[in-house]
Amino acid sequence: MLLGIDLGTGSAKALLLATDGTTIGEASSSYPVHAPYPGWAESEPGDWWSAVGEAVRKAVGNHTDQVQAIALSGQMHGVVLASESGQPLRPAILWADTRSATLNAYHSLDSAILERLGNPITAGMAGPTLLWLREYEPTVYTEARWALQPKDWLRLRLTGEVATEPSDASGTLLYDVVSDNWARDAISALNLRCDWLPKIIPSSAIAGYLTTDASEHLGLRVGLPVIAGAADTAAAALGNGLLEPGLVQLTIGTGAQIITPRSQPIIDPHGRTHLYRAAVPNQWYTLAAMQNAGLALEWVRGILGLSWQEVYTKAFSVPPGCEGLTFLPYLTGERTPHLDPYIRGAWVGLGLHHTQAHMMRAALEGVAFALRQGFEALEATNFQATQVRLAGGGTAEMPWKQLLADVLRIPLYATTVTAASARGAALLAGIGIGIYADANDTIKLAVTPTLAATPHSVDSALEEAWMRYQSLYPRLKKL
C-alpha cells in the first residue's frame, strides 16, 4: 500500500492507496491560518506536524505493516525559514500573504531575466516574500539555513534530508523555466541568498527514509522510503489522470484554478497565466488562478444570512443577468487576468427592485464570469480544451454546475476523487519504488469522469451581463 500526505492551507490529508488504485483509508486534520495584520497569512509548522501525525494514524488504521512508501504534496509558494536541522525560526508565510505586494525589485530586473522566470510577478510567492524578510526581519533572514516550501519542510522533518522538486521550485519566482533549474541570475540580481535553496530532485525520486522520531510520530515503521512528491496542483493533476494536453481541470475551492498540461514550456506573452513544472518528467502545466471563488460566495452567503440550501433555491429563482445587477468578486484582489492585489469587490447596478436572491445570484454569476476570463487568458497561450473536468468542493450542486457550463460555453465533466492531491502523492510513491513504471502507467487507475452539465443555448441576458462584467474592472480600478 502507498501513503500520500497532502499539506494543505488549512488541513493535512492522508490517503492510503492500494496498488490497484483503490482507496483504503482517508483522513484529515485541520489547523489555523493566522492573520496578525491585514494581508498577512501565516501558519505554525508545529501545527502541521501535529495534524499530519493525526491524519496518517487515522488513514492507515491497522494497515501499518503494509505501507510500502510515502510521498508528499503541499500548498505552493510559501516560505519556511529553518535551521540546519529543520527547526522553524518563525511562522511560515503562506501563498495568500500579500505583505510583499510592493514588487519594485522584481520589476527592475532585466527583461531577459524576467522572461526566463516565465510567470507573472505576484505577491505571496517565495521570492517576493524573501525580499520582504530581508528588509523587515534581517536577523531571522541571516540566521536561517534553509528557505523551504511547506511540503519540503515536512519531508525534512520526516527524513532529516533537504531537497525540493521541480513542481514546487517552479512556483517560487526563483526558477528559470528555460534552463529548468534555479534562476541564479535572477537570485543574484535580487541580492538574495543562493545557499539556502535546496537541491532539486525528480518528483518521483526517493528523497530519504523515515527516521525513528518520525516513525513514532506517524505510527509507521522506521526506514520507509519517502518520495519527493509534488506541489498540490501538480499532484492533483496526476491523481486525476490529467496528463494529456487539451485536458483541463477546473478546481473551485477558496479560490479557483484552471490548469492544463503542456508538453513544453509555453510562456504567456501577456503575463496573465502561470507556467509550472508538472509532477511528470518533461511536462509542464499552465495555470490561471482566480483569487476569489468559494471565498467570495461564502462571504456573500454569510452577510445575506442564507444557508447553502437557500443559496441555490433563492439564487436560481432569479432570471439570468439578475435584472441588471453585477457582482465583482475581488474581495482580496485578483490574479488572472488582472494581477491586481489592490482591487476590491462591488455590487454594481443595485436598485429597489433587487432582492436578497438577486444579490446571491449576482455573486454566483460574478464568480463564473471571473472563471470565463481565466479560460480566455489560457486560450491566448495557444490552447484548445478537449475536455473540462470539475474538481474541488465548490462544484457539487447541479444548478451551479449548469450556470458554469452556460457561462463557459463548454460541457463540464465531474470526477468523484475527493483528495486528488493526496492520491497523486500516493501514485508518486508507487512510481518511486517501481510499482508503476511511470506516470503513464497510472492512467489506468484514474477515475473516469462523467458528464455533469452541457451548456444551454445562448441566453441573451446572461451574455449582456458578461459584457457588463468585463467593462467594470477598468472603471472600478480608478476609484
N, C-alpha and C positions, 0 to 999 in steps of 0.2 A: 504494500500500500504506500501511497505517496501523500505527503503533507504539504499543503500550500498555506502560507500565512500572508495575509494582506494587512498592512499597517495603514489604515485609512485616516482621514482627518479627524473623525470623531469616534472611531471604534476600530478594534482589531478583529479580524475574522480569520478563522481557521477552518480548513476544509480537508477532510480525509478522503482520498480518491482511490478506488480500486483500479488496477491497471487496465481493466476493460472500460473505464470511463464512468463507472457507477459511483455516485456519491455515497460514502459510508457514514460520514458524520460531518456536521457543520455547526459552528457556534461562533458567537461574537461577544465582545465585552467592550463597553464604551468608556470614554474618558473625556474630560472637559477641554475646550479650547478657551484660552484666557485672552481678554482684550483689556489690558490695564490702561490703555489710552485709545482714543478714537483712531481707527485704521490699523491697529495692531492685532495680530493673531499669533498666539504662542501656545505651546504645549510643553508639559514636563515629560522628558523621555522616561523618567521613572514610572510615570503613569502608563506609558506604552508597554514597558516591561511587565508590569503587573497584569495588564489586560491581556497581553499575549500569553502569559502563563495560564490564565484562567480559560481563555478561549481554546487553547490547544488541549488542555486536560479534558474539557467538555467534548470537543470534537473527536478526540481519539478514543475516549472511553476505555474499554477493556481490550483495545487492539494495539496496545503499546508495543508488543514484541513484533508486530507485523509491519511497523513503519520502516520503510527502506531508505528514504531520503526526504529532505526538507528543501523547499525553495521559498523565496520571499517575493512579494510585490509591495508597493507602497506609494503613498502620496508623493507627488513630484514637487520639485523646485525649492523645497525648504532647506534650512541650514541647521545642523547640529555642530556647534563648536565643542570639540572634545580633547581630552588629554591623550597621551600616548596609549593608555590602557582603555580609552573609551569613556572615561568619566565626563559627563556633560559639564561645561563650565558656565552655562546659562540656559534658560529655557530655549527650546527650539523655536526658530522663527519660521512660520508656515507660508505656503503659497498664497494665502488670502491676505497676507500682511501688505499694506500699502505705504509703510513708512518711508520706503526708498523711492517714492514717486518722482522725486527730483533726479532726473537721469542725465544731467549735463555731461558727466564724464563719458558715458556711452555715446551720446550724440556728438561728442567732439572727436571720436575715433575716426581714423582714415576710412573713407568709403569702401576701400577694398577689404579692409579688416572687418568692417560691419557686414559686408555682403557674405563673407565666409561664415559668419555666425548663423546665417540662414533663418533668423527668427526676428519678429518684432521685438523691440526693446520695451519690456513691461516690468512694472514693479512686482515684487513677490518672488522673482527668480533669484537663484543663489548669487549671481554676480552682483546685481544691484544691492542685495541685502548685505553682502560682504563689504561693499563700499560704505554702506551706512555704518556697519560695525567698526570699520577702520576709523571713521570720523568721530563717532559718538561713544564708542566703548573700546578705546585703544588698548587698555590693559588686557581685556579678555582676548581681543584680536591678536595681540602679541603672544600671549601665553598659550593659545590653542596650538595643538599639534596637528589636529585633523579638522577639516571642514567637510562634513559628510551629509549626504542625503538621508532622509529618515530611515529608509529600509536598510541602507548601508551601515548606519549606526547600529541598528538592531542586529545585523549579521556580525558585526564586530563583537557585540555583547554575547552572541551565541558561540562564536568560534575563536575569538581572540585575533582574528585576521582582518586586515583592512583592504578593501577593494571596492570598486564600483563596476558598472557595466554600461554599455553604450546607450541604452534607452533612457536611463536616468541622467547620465552625464550630458546627453544632448539637450536636456531641458534646463541647463544651468545658466545659459548665456555666457558660458566659458568654453564652448565646444566648437570646433571647426568642422562644419559639415562637409567640406571638400576633402580635407586630409583624414577625416573620420577619427579625430583624436582631440586631446585638449588644445584649445586655441592659445598657444603660448605667445603669439604676437599680441593678441588682444589682452591677455593677462598681464604681459609686460607693460603694454601701453597704459593700462589702467592702474599700474603700480600695485597690483595685488600679488599675493604670495603664490608661488607655484608649489612650494614644498609641502603644503598641507592637502593637496589634491591626491586622492588615492590612485593606484594603478587601475587601468581599465581592462577587464577580462570579459570573455563572452558570457552572455546571459545564461547559457546552459553549462558553464564551467563549474567544477567543484571549487568553491571558494575557501573551504575549510571544513572542520569536523566539530561536532558538538562537544563542548567542554564539559567537565564534571559539574561545575556550578550550573551551567545552562541545562544540562540533562536533569538535574534535581529540580530545577525550576519548572521545566516543562513536563516532567514525569516520563521522559524518554531515555533510551539507552545512550550511554557515552559513545562518542565516535561516529555517530550518524553523519553521513556526508550532507553538507549544506551547500546547495547550488546557489549561484549568484542571484538569479531571479531577474525581475524586470520592474520598470515603472508600472503603476497600476493600469494606466490606459493601454500600454503595450501588452501587459499580461492579460487584460480583459479581451483584447483582440484575439490573442492565441486561444484563450478559453472558449471563445465563441466561434472558433474556426474562421476568423476573418483574416485570410491570408492572400486572397486574390485581388489585384487591382480592379476597381469598379464596385466592389462590395463596400457598403457604408454602414457604420454603426452610429446611431443617434442615441446618446445616453442623456437622460434627463434626471438630474438629482437636484442638489442645491443650485448648481449652475447647469450648463448643458455643453456637451462636446459632440462634435461631428467628426468622425475620423474615417480615413480610407487608406488602405495600404498603397505603397509605391515601390516599384522595382528599382528606382533610382532617386537620388535626392533632387527634387524639383522645388526650387526656391520661389516663393510667391513674389512676383515682380512688384506688387503693390504693398507688400509687407503687412498683410492683414491676417494671414494664417500662419500656423506654426509647423515646423518640419522637425520631426524627431526620429531617432532610430527605433526600429521595431525590436521585439524580443527574438526575431528570427535573423540569422546572419544575412548580410547583404540586402536587407529590406528596410524601408522607411515607412513612415505614415505622415500624412498631412492632417492637421487638426485645426478646426475652427472652434474657438472657445467663447461661449457666451456666459457672462458673469452671473446673470440673474434669471433663473428659471423657477425651480421649486422654491427657492428663497423668496422670490417676489410673490409667487402665488400664496405661499404660507403667510406672508406679511399681510397681503390683501384680505385673505380669509380671516385672519385674526382681527384686523381692525373693523371688519364688517360683522364680526361675531357669528360666523357661519360654521357649521360642521362640514366635514368634507362631503358628506352625502348631500347637504344643502347646496354646496358649491355647484355641483353638477345639475341638480334639479332646477335651481334658480337660474343659473347662467344660461342654460340651454333652453330656457323658456323665452329668451330674448332673441330677436332676429339677428342674423349675421350683420356685422357692421355696427351693432349697438346703437343704431339711430344717431350716428354722428359722434359718438364718444370714443376716444382713443386713449389707450394707456401705454406709456413708455416705461419699460421695466428697469430703468437704470438706477436702481436703489443703491448700488455700490460701485458705480461707474460701469464701463463696458470694455471688453476686449475686442473680439471680432465683431464688426469690422472697424470700429471707431478708435480703439486703443486710447480710450479717454478715461482715466481714473477719476476725473472730477465731475463728469456729467452726472446728473441726478434725474430721478423719475418724475412722472407727472400724469395726471389725467387731463386731457385737453378736450374742450367742447362740452363740458357739463352744462346741462340745462335743467329746468324744473321738471321736465318730463322724464328725466333719468332716475332710475331706482337703484337700490342695492344690487339687484340682479344685473342691471346694465354695467355697473362698476366691476362686478365679478367677471362677466363675460369679456369685457374690455381687457381685463388683466390676462385672461387666457389667450385672447387674440393677440395681445401685445407680445407675449412670450413666443407665440407661434410665429409672429412676424419677425422677431429677433432671430429665430432659427432659420427662417427663409433667407434673411440677409447672410447668415452663416453659410448656407448652401450656395448662394450666389458668389460669395467670396471664394469658395472651393472651386466652383466652376471656372473661375478666372485663372486657375492654375492648370488648365488643360486637363480637366477631369470630367468624366461622364459616369453617373451612377448606374449600375446594373441592378442593384437591389439594396434597399434601405432597411436595416434591422433596428428595432427599438430595444433599448435596454434601460435598466435603472428603475427605481421605484416610482418615478414620476410619469409613467406611461401606462398605468394599469386600467384606467377607466375608458370604456368604449367611446363615449361622446368626445372625450379629449383626443383619443386616437383619430377619430373621424375628422375633427377640426384640424389636426395636424396634417392629415392626408389632403384635406381640401386646400389648406394654405400652401403646402409644399408642392402640390400638384404631382404627387407620385404615390404609388402603392407602398404601404408600410407592412413589414413583417415583424412578428414578435418571437422572442425566444424565452424559454422558461428557465434559463440559467439565472440563479439568484445571486451567486457570488462569483462572477466571471473572473475577477482579478485573482482571487484565491485559487480558482480552478486552473487558470493559466499558469500560476506559480507551480501548482502540483504537476502539471504536464511538463514544465521545465525541469522539475526534479526527475521525472521519468526519462527525459532526454539526457539529462546529465549523467545518469548512471547506466544508460544504454538500454533501458526497457523499450524506448521508442528510438527509431533510427534518426529521426529529425522531426522538425515541426510538421512537415507534410504527412508524416506517419500518424500524427494525432488528429488529422481532419476527420478520419472515420469515426472518431469518438465524439465529434461535435453534435450538439442537439440540433435537429433540423428545424429551422424557423417556419412558422405558419403565417399565412396571410391574415393580417389584422384589420386593415382598412384600405379601401380603394377610394380615390377622390371622386366626389360627385361632380356633375357638370359645373362649369364656372359660375359662381354666384356674383352678380354684378355689385351687390352691396359689399360683399367681402373684398372684392378686388378694389373697390373705391376706398375701403378702409386701409387696405395695404398701401395704396398710393399716398393716402393721407399720412400714414405712419412714416413712410420714407421721407416725406417733406419736413417732418417736425424736428428731427435731430439738429440740423443746422440752425434752426431758429431757437431751439431750447439752449443750445450751446452759447448763444450770445447773451443769455440772461445772467 
